Structure formats: C-alpha cells, structure tokens
C-alpha cells in the first residue's frame, strides 16, 4: 500500500543523502590536497587567486551538500508525510542551492583547466580535475535530493 511505497521512497532518500555526504567528503579532501600543492608551487598571482576562488567555492559547495545530507539523515522521514508540507519544500530548496554551489565550483575548475594561459603543473592540473569531477558528482547528488 501507500505506506510501503513511502517507506521505500524514504529509504532511497536516506541512501541518496548518504551518497551525497560521501561525495562532499571527497570534494573537501581533494580541495585540501589542491591547497597543499598550491602552497608548495610557484604560481603567478592571477592563477593563485583563481585557484583560491576554486578552493572557496568548493568548500562552500562541500559544506552545503554536507549540511543537506546531515539534515536529511536527521529527519524522521515518516513525519514528512508523503513528502508534503513546508519542511520538504525547504529541503528541496536547500538541495537546489547546494547543487548550484557545486555546479559553480565545477565550472570554475573547468575554466581554470581550459585557459591555456595558466601555468599549471601536471600535478596541480590533475588535482583541479579531481575537484572538478567531485564537484560535478556533488552537484548531481544534491540535484537528486531536490527531485
């Protein structure tokens, strides 16, 4: 009956939230690695400030997705009714915002990678690529939670 359907839906939401949290964790770890590489590297100030922007965007995205998944994990989903009411709308809005934050980070990363003017070492390039793919995954994970 509808209760069983809802339980399955709630379980999927919890699983999606768990996945999103793992992805957010990957993103924040890869940002830290990029940051460490940055502090050791010799980059012109323009590139440095762009990588710094990416770091900030990425951290913001990671925190947004993290908060979102923690909120879902901590919500008694049976109380949400069949996803009715304001709390669900608020969750969806939060998820959409988190998805947008992560998308922005991914776009900034790809901009950095595409612009050949930046003197990026192979190592830093690889790290920015990691951040980019993490951010893309975080964005689609959050979008999935907004659905």
Secondary structure, 3 states (H helix, E strand, C coil): CHHHHHHHHHHHHHHHHHHHHHHHHHHHHHHHHHHHHHHHCCCCHHHHHHHHHHHHHHHHHHHHHHHHHHHHHCCCHHHHCCCCCHHHHHHHHHHHHHHHHHHHHHHHHHHHHHCCCCCCCHHHHHHHHHHHHHHHHHHHHHHHHHC
